[in-house]
Amino acid sequence: MEADRTVAILGAGAVGGYLGARLAASPFAPQVILIGRPLLVDAIEYNGLVLHEAGGNRTERLAAVSSAEHVAPADLTVLTVRTYDVSSAVLQARRLMGEKGLLLAMQNGVGTEDELAEALGRDRVLAGTLTASVTMDQPGVITRLSSSGGVALSTLNNLPVPHWVVDLFRATGLQVSTTDDYR
């Protein structure tokens, strides 16, 4: 696995913050940037991103911004906005993907994948689900509520999920599964 991967989390809240913290703490430690609401960004700048889970509590110091405008294209853009915000996030996602990046849609199977594939290209969009339950207690403080769960990944073009994406998430310590049918 290449250690110099970059990951942008667009719409960082509970799910995006949790995934960003787990990715940043992994052995591969990709460069992670969170793009979220100003209150979240301020909290992370002052206190870091606080993560409470069964293994204990920890604080991750992550880059966080409230706009993707000046963020360089990433190898992987993880889209964690609410379903009703997907359409308005497409332009930012396209910019973050650049010419070569992939987008991982983490709307948990609610039908946004096809919309994103049409806008961004079926070969560049992956579908994902976080099967662990997480909540944001207050801006910048995330608690994992479930003791089991992980990440499920799929492509939209019936090809295998790129190995580097699977490896990236496996390095977080989360259970990772892949499936042939994103639906």
C-alpha positions in Angstrom: 0.0 0.0 0.0 1.3 3.4 -0.9 1.6 5.6 2.2 1.3 8.9 0.3 -2.4 8.6 -0.5 -4.7 11.6 0.0 -8.3 11.4 1.3 -10.8 14.2 1.3 -14.0 13.7 3.4 -16.7 15.9 1.9 -19.5 16.6 4.3 -17.7 15.5 7.4 -20.1 14.9 10.3 -20.5 11.8 12.5 -19.8 9.3 9.7 -17.2 11.3 7.8 -15.4 12.4 11.0 -15.3 8.8 12.3 -13.9 7.5 9.1 -11.4 10.3 8.8 -10.2 9.7 12.4 -9.8 6.0 11.8 -8.0 6.6 8.5 -5.6 9.1 10.0 -4.7 6.8 12.9 -4.1 3.8 10.6 -0.6 2.5 9.9 -0.7 3.9 6.4 -1.9 7.3 7.7 -3.0 8.9 4.5 -3.2 12.6 4.4 -6.8 13.3 5.4 -8.7 16.5 5.2 -12.2 17.0 6.5 -14.6 19.4 4.8 -17.5 20.3 7.1 -19.6 22.9 8.7 -17.8 25.9 10.4 -18.7 24.7 13.9 -17.0 21.4 13.3 -14.0 23.0 11.7 -13.6 25.4 14.7 -13.9 22.5 17.2 -11.3 20.4 15.4 -8.9 23.4 15.1 -9.2 24.0 18.9 -9.6 20.6 20.4 -8.8 18.1 17.6 -11.4 15.4 16.6 -12.3 13.5 19.8 -13.2 9.8 19.2 -14.9 7.7 21.9 -15.1 3.9 21.2 -14.7 0.6 22.9 -10.9 0.7 22.7 -10.8 4.0 24.6 -10.8 7.7 23.8 -8.4 9.5 21.6 -7.9 12.8 19.9 -6.8 13.1 16.3 -5.3 16.3 14.9 -6.8 16.5 11.4 -6.9 19.3 8.8 -10.4 20.7 8.6 -11.9 23.4 6.3 -15.4 24.6 5.7 -15.0 24.8 1.9 -13.4 22.5 -0.7 -12.5 25.6 -2.8 -8.8 25.5 -2.0 -8.3 21.8 -1.3 -6.1 20.0 -3.8 -7.5 17.0 -5.7 -7.4 13.8 -3.6 -6.9 10.1 -4.5 -10.1 9.3 -2.7 -13.0 11.7 -2.0 -15.4 10.2 0.6 -18.8 11.8 0.2 -20.7 11.7 3.6 -23.3 14.5 3.0 -26.9 13.8 3.7 -28.9 12.4 0.8 -30.7 15.7 0.1 -27.3 17.5 -0.2 -25.8 15.1 -2.8 -26.9 17.1 -5.9 -25.4 20.3 -4.5 -22.2 18.5 -3.6 -21.4 17.2 -7.1 -19.4 20.2 -8.3 -17.2 20.2 -5.2 -16.8 16.4 -5.5 -15.8 16.7 -9.1 -13.2 19.3 -8.2 -11.8 17.2 -5.3 -11.6 14.1 -7.6 -9.4 15.9 -10.2 -8.5 13.9 -13.2 -7.6 10.6 -11.5 -9.3 10.4 -8.1 -12.2 8.2 -7.1 -15.3 9.1 -5.1 -16.7 6.8 -2.4 -20.4 7.5 -1.8 -21.3 6.7 1.8 -25.0 7.4 1.8 -25.7 3.8 2.9 -27.6 2.5 -0.1 -30.3 5.1 -0.5 -30.0 5.5 -4.2 -27.5 8.3 -4.7 -24.9 6.1 -6.4 -26.6 6.2 -9.8 -27.0 10.0 -9.7 -23.3 10.4 -8.8 -22.3 7.9 -11.5 -24.2 9.9 -14.1 -22.6 13.1 -13.0 -19.0 11.9 -12.3 -18.6 8.6 -14.3 -19.6 5.1 -13.3 -15.9 4.0 -13.4 -14.9 6.6 -10.8 -17.7 6.1 -8.2 -17.6 3.5 -5.5 -20.5 2.7 -3.2 -19.9 2.3 0.5 -21.7 1.7 3.8 -20.6 2.1 7.3 -22.3 -0.6 9.3 -21.1 0.6 12.7 -23.3 3.1 14.5 -21.7 6.5 15.3 -23.0 9.8 16.5 -21.6 13.2 16.9 -22.3 14.3 20.5 -21.2 17.9 19.8 -19.1 19.4 17.1 -15.8 17.5 17.0 -16.8 14.8 19.5 -17.8 11.4 17.9 -18.9 8.3 19.8 -19.2 4.8 18.3 -22.3 3.2 19.7 -22.1 -0.3 18.3 -19.5 -2.9 19.2 -19.6 -4.6 15.8 -19.8 -3.4 12.2 -17.4 -2.1 9.6 -17.3 -0.9 6.0 -18.8 -2.5 3.0 -17.5 -1.4 -0.4 -18.6 -2.0 -4.0 -18.0 -0.6 -7.5 -20.7 0.4 -9.9 -19.1 -1.2 -12.9 -19.0 -4.8 -11.8 -15.2 -4.7 -11.4 -13.4 -5.4 -8.1 -12.9 -2.5 -5.7 -9.4 -1.2 -6.2 -7.0 -3.0 -3.8 -5.6 0.2 -2.5 -9.0 1.3 -1.3 -9.7 -2.0 0.4 -6.2 -1.9 2.0 -6.7 1.7 3.1 -9.9 0.8 5.1 -8.5 -2.5 6.4 -5.6 -0.6 7.9 -8.1 1.2 10.1 -8.9 -2.0 12.0 -12.5 -1.9 10.8 -14.0 -5.0 9.3 -14.1 -4.6 5.5 -16.2 -6.5 3.1 -16.7 -6.1 -0.7 -19.7 -7.0 -2.8 -20.3 -7.3 -6.5 -23.7 -5.6 -6.5 -23.7 -2.2 -5.0 -27.5 -2.2 -4.7 
